[in-house]
Amino acid sequence: MNSLIKLAAMAAFLCPIFAARCEVLPQRVMFPSADGHTMLTGYLFTPAGKRGARAPAVVMMHGRAGAYSVNANGRYDETTLSRRHQAWGELWAAQGYVALLVDGFGPRGYPQGFPRSSYEDRPPELNEVTIRPLDAYGALAYLRKRPEIAADRIGLQGWSNGGSATLATMAAGAPGLKGAGFRAALAFYPACGLKGQFDGSYRPYAPVQVFHGTADEEVSPRRCGELVERSRAEAGTIDIRYYQGATHSFDDPSTKRQSNAANAAATEDAVQRSVQFFAQRVR
């Protein structure tokens, strides 16, 4: 069974590298953020074939560079999504989930986000602690209204700045949280400073799994470890897995990242664990 999950997951994940084999583009949709005034853009990946039962779902939150490829050249739509987002969307669809990638930056005028090392100067309307959780909950509300989706079986996944947004979204008392929230969450290489908001206490309301490379060149895995330890001391249901020698964005399917043996090994392991984590807690 594990080998079947591994093969299916990796085949879906590597699909965008062999573009001729990936003919189905996600559906572009629009829905309101829970901020009450921003209309967000999303990309919906759906399982192939007809389903008798309602499907589980995953909300995906992009990182600081936005949802699109660096080669988008001003065209921001389903044809120019980054390989990583396309790959994970295909992976979840292959596993029977409906996956919704949220573009929270484009509708606010920053389709390619903010550059590395500019964090302190990034636009306040892209704040991962106070604003982006509202986008996640807007996506959750949108999915719950779709008749093909099981409203009580929706998970959350984020990368880098979107991973930080995921942590903030899963906190008890998060902005936009009303009633039942997400069933579980995956946070890939987040920055865990979180504007100091959780220095005293962080307790997620549902299980969270964090993945981090020890050679991350952008954010501190040590700081995330400290956040996780503090949370677990308060009975928080959160874990962190480290990958020795893996960098930031280790799961990016580009040759640049995957030619690093540590990144390739981290990607394979993280994909398998992510599939298993959501299978146990969401699906």
C-alpha positions as CSV (number, residue, x, y, z in Angstrom):
1,M,0.0,0.0,0.0
2,N,2.8,2.5,0.9
3,S,4.6,1.8,-2.4
4,L,1.3,2.5,-4.3
5,I,0.8,5.8,-2.5
6,K,4.4,6.7,-3.1
7,L,4.2,6.0,-6.9
8,A,0.9,7.8,-7.3
9,A,2.1,10.8,-5.3
10,M,5.4,11.1,-7.1
11,A,3.9,10.6,-10.5
12,A,1.4,13.5,-9.9
13,F,4.1,15.6,-8.3
14,L,6.5,15.3,-11.3
15,C,3.8,15.8,-13.8
16,P,4.5,19.5,-14.6
17,I,8.1,18.7,-15.5
18,F,6.8,16.6,-18.4
19,A,4.3,19.2,-19.6
20,A,3.0,17.2,-22.6
21,R,1.5,14.7,-20.1
22,C,-0.3,17.3,-18.1
23,E,-3.1,18.5,-20.3
24,V,-5.8,19.4,-17.8
25,L,-5.5,23.0,-16.4
26,P,-7.2,24.0,-13.2
27,Q,-10.4,26.0,-13.2
28,R,-10.1,29.7,-12.5
29,V,-12.7,30.8,-9.8
30,M,-13.4,33.9,-7.8
31,F,-14.6,34.2,-4.2
32,P,-14.5,36.8,-1.4
33,S,-11.9,37.0,1.3
34,A,-13.2,37.0,4.9
35,D,-11.7,40.5,5.0
36,G,-15.1,41.7,3.6
37,H,-13.8,43.6,0.6
38,T,-11.3,41.7,-1.4
39,M,-12.4,39.4,-4.3
40,L,-9.8,36.6,-4.5
41,T,-8.7,34.5,-7.5
42,G,-8.4,30.8,-7.1
43,Y,-7.4,27.8,-9.1
44,L,-9.5,24.6,-8.6
45,F,-7.9,21.2,-9.2
46,T,-10.5,18.4,-9.3
47,P,-10.3,14.6,-9.4
48,A,-10.9,12.9,-12.7
49,G,-14.0,10.9,-13.3
50,K,-17.4,10.9,-11.6
51,R,-17.7,10.5,-7.8
52,G,-20.6,9.2,-5.9
53,A,-19.6,10.7,-2.5
54,R,-18.6,14.3,-1.7
55,A,-14.8,14.8,-2.0
56,P,-12.4,16.1,0.7
57,A,-10.6,19.3,-0.2
58,V,-7.3,21.2,0.4
59,V,-6.8,24.9,0.4
60,M,-3.3,25.9,-0.8
61,M,-1.5,29.1,0.2
62,H,1.4,30.3,-1.9
63,G,4.7,31.8,-0.7
64,R,6.1,35.3,-0.9
65,A,6.7,35.1,-4.6
66,G,3.0,34.6,-5.4
67,A,1.1,31.8,-7.2
68,Y,2.8,32.3,-10.6
69,S,6.0,31.3,-12.4
70,V,8.8,33.8,-12.5
71,N,8.5,33.5,-16.3
72,A,4.8,34.6,-16.3
73,N,5.8,37.8,-18.3
74,G,2.7,39.7,-17.1
75,R,0.3,36.9,-17.8
76,Y,-1.2,35.7,-14.5
77,D,-3.7,32.9,-15.0
78,E,-4.0,29.1,-14.9
79,T,-1.4,28.7,-17.7
80,T,1.4,30.4,-15.7
81,L,1.1,28.9,-12.3
82,S,4.4,27.9,-10.8
83,R,5.5,24.3,-11.2
84,R,5.3,23.7,-7.5
85,H,1.7,24.8,-7.2
86,Q,0.6,23.0,-10.3
87,A,2.4,19.8,-9.1
88,W,0.8,19.8,-5.7
89,G,-2.6,20.6,-7.1
90,E,-2.3,17.6,-9.5
91,L,-1.1,15.5,-6.6
92,W,-4.1,16.2,-4.4
93,A,-6.5,15.7,-7.3
94,A,-4.9,12.3,-8.0
95,Q,-5.5,11.4,-4.4
96,G,-9.2,12.2,-4.7
97,Y,-9.2,15.8,-3.2
98,V,-10.4,19.0,-4.7
99,A,-7.5,21.4,-4.3
100,L,-7.9,25.2,-4.3
101,L,-4.8,27.4,-4.8
102,V,-5.6,30.9,-3.4
103,D,-4.0,33.8,-5.2
104,G,-4.0,36.4,-2.4
105,F,-1.4,38.7,-3.8
106,G,-2.6,39.3,-7.4
107,P,-6.0,40.8,-6.5
108,R,-4.2,43.2,-4.2
109,G,-1.9,44.4,-7.0
110,Y,1.2,42.2,-6.3
111,P,0.9,39.1,-8.5
112,Q,4.6,38.2,-8.1
113,G,4.7,39.1,-4.4
114,F,7.7,40.6,-2.8
115,P,11.4,39.8,-3.3
116,R,13.7,37.9,-0.9
117,S,15.2,40.0,1.9
118,S,12.5,42.6,1.6
119,Y,10.3,41.2,4.3
120,E,10.4,44.3,6.5
121,D,9.3,46.4,3.6
122,R,6.6,44.1,2.3
123,P,3.1,45.7,1.7
124,P,0.9,45.6,4.9
125,E,-2.0,44.3,2.9
126,L,0.0,41.0,2.4
127,N,0.5,40.5,6.1
128,E,0.6,36.7,6.8
129,V,-0.6,37.0,10.4
130,T,-3.5,39.5,10.1
131,I,-4.6,39.4,6.4
132,R,-3.8,36.1,4.8
133,P,-5.7,34.0,7.4
134,L,-8.8,35.9,6.2
135,D,-8.1,34.7,2.7
136,A,-7.8,31.1,3.9
137,Y,-11.1,31.3,5.7
138,G,-12.7,32.9,2.6
139,A,-11.5,29.9,0.6
140,L,-12.8,27.5,3.3
141,A,-16.3,29.2,3.1
142,Y,-16.3,29.1,-0.7
143,L,-15.4,25.3,-0.8
144,R,-18.1,24.5,1.8
145,K,-20.7,26.0,-0.5
146,R,-19.8,23.7,-3.4
147,P,-22.1,20.6,-3.6
148,E,-19.3,18.2,-4.6
149,I,-17.2,18.9,-1.5
150,A,-17.5,17.4,2.0
151,A,-17.8,20.6,4.1
152,D,-16.3,19.0,7.2
153,R,-13.2,17.5,5.5
154,I,-11.0,20.3,4.3
155,G,-7.3,20.7,5.0
156,L,-4.9,23.6,4.7
157,Q,-1.4,23.7,3.2
158,G,1.1,26.5,2.8
159,W,4.7,27.2,1.7
160,S,7.2,29.7,3.0
161,N,5.2,32.9,3.7
162,G,2.1,30.9,3.0
163,G,3.4,28.4,5.6
164,S,3.6,31.2,8.1
165,A,0.0,32.2,7.1
166,T,-1.0,28.6,7.6
167,L,0.4,28.6,11.2
168,A,-1.5,31.9,11.9
169,T,-4.6,30.5,10.4
170,M,-4.6,27.4,12.5
171,A,-4.2,29.3,15.8
172,A,-7.1,29.3,18.2
173,G,-8.8,32.7,17.8
174,A,-7.3,33.3,14.4
175,P,-8.8,36.2,12.4
176,G,-11.7,34.9,10.3
177,L,-12.2,31.7,12.3
178,K,-15.9,31.2,13.0
179,G,-17.1,27.8,14.2
180,A,-15.4,24.7,12.8
181,G,-12.2,25.5,10.9
182,F,-9.8,23.3,8.9
183,R,-9.4,19.6,9.9
184,A,-5.6,19.7,9.7
185,A,-2.7,21.6,8.1
186,L,0.7,21.3,6.5
187,A,3.3,24.1,6.7
188,F,6.3,23.9,4.5
189,Y,9.4,25.9,5.6
190,P,7.5,28.7,7.3
191,A,9.1,31.7,9.0
192,C,8.0,31.3,12.6
193,G,8.5,34.7,14.0
194,L,4.9,35.6,13.0
195,K,5.4,39.2,13.9
196,G,5.9,38.3,17.6
197,Q,2.2,37.6,18.0
198,F,2.7,34.0,19.3
199,D,5.9,34.5,21.3
200,G,3.9,33.9,24.5
201,S,1.7,31.1,23.4
202,Y,0.7,29.2,20.2
203,R,-1.8,26.4,20.3
204,P,-3.4,25.2,17.0
205,Y,-7.0,24.1,17.2
206,A,-6.3,21.1,14.9
207,P,-3.3,19.0,14.0
208,V,-0.4,20.8,12.2
209,Q,2.7,19.2,10.5
210,V,5.7,21.4,9.8
211,F,8.5,20.5,7.3
212,H,11.8,22.3,7.4
213,G,15.3,21.9,5.8
214,T,18.3,22.4,8.1
215,A,20.1,24.3,5.3
216,D,17.2,26.8,4.8
217,E,18.8,30.0,3.5
218,E,15.8,32.2,3.9
219,V,14.2,31.5,7.3
220,S,15.2,29.9,10.6
221,P,14.3,26.2,11.2
222,R,15.6,26.6,14.8
223,R,13.0,29.3,15.4
224,C,10.2,27.0,14.1
225,G,11.5,24.2,16.3
226,E,11.2,26.5,19.3
227,L,7.7,27.5,18.4
228,V,6.7,23.8,18.1
229,E,8.3,22.9,21.4
230,R,6.5,25.7,23.2
231,S,3.2,24.7,21.6
232,R,3.6,21.0,22.5
233,A,4.4,22.0,26.1
234,E,0.9,23.6,26.1
235,A,-0.6,20.4,24.6
236,G,-0.6,21.8,21.1
237,T,-1.1,19.1,18.4
238,I,1.9,20.1,16.2
239,D,5.0,18.4,15.0
240,I,8.1,19.4,13.0
241,R,10.2,17.2,10.7
242,Y,13.7,18.3,9.7
243,Y,15.5,17.3,6.6
244,Q,19.3,17.4,6.9
245,G,20.9,19.5,4.2
246,A,17.7,20.5,2.5
247,T,17.2,24.1,1.5
248,H,14.3,26.5,1.4
249,S,11.8,25.5,-1.3
250,F,13.2,22.0,-1.3
251,D,10.0,20.6,-3.0
252,D,10.3,23.0,-6.0
253,P,10.3,20.5,-9.0
254,S,12.9,22.7,-10.8
255,T,16.2,21.1,-11.8
256,K,18.0,23.7,-9.6
257,R,16.3,22.4,-6.5
258,Q,15.9,18.7,-7.3
259,S,19.6,18.3,-8.4
260,N,20.4,18.7,-4.7
261,A,20.2,15.2,-3.3
262,A,19.1,16.4,0.1
263,N,16.2,18.3,-1.5
264,A,15.2,15.3,-3.7
265,A,15.1,13.0,-0.7
266,A,13.2,15.6,1.4
267,T,10.7,16.0,-1.4
268,E,10.0,12.3,-1.7
269,D,9.6,11.9,2.1
270,A,7.5,15.1,2.6
271,V,5.1,14.1,-0.3
272,Q,4.6,10.6,1.3
273,R,4.1,12.0,4.8
274,S,1.7,14.7,3.5
275,V,-0.5,12.2,1.7
276,Q,-0.6,10.0,4.8
277,F,-1.2,12.9,7.2
278,F,-4.2,14.1,5.2
279,A,-5.5,10.6,4.6
280,Q,-5.6,10.1,8.4
281,R,-7.0,13.5,9.4
282,V,-8.9,14.9,6.5
283,R,-10.0,12.2,4.0
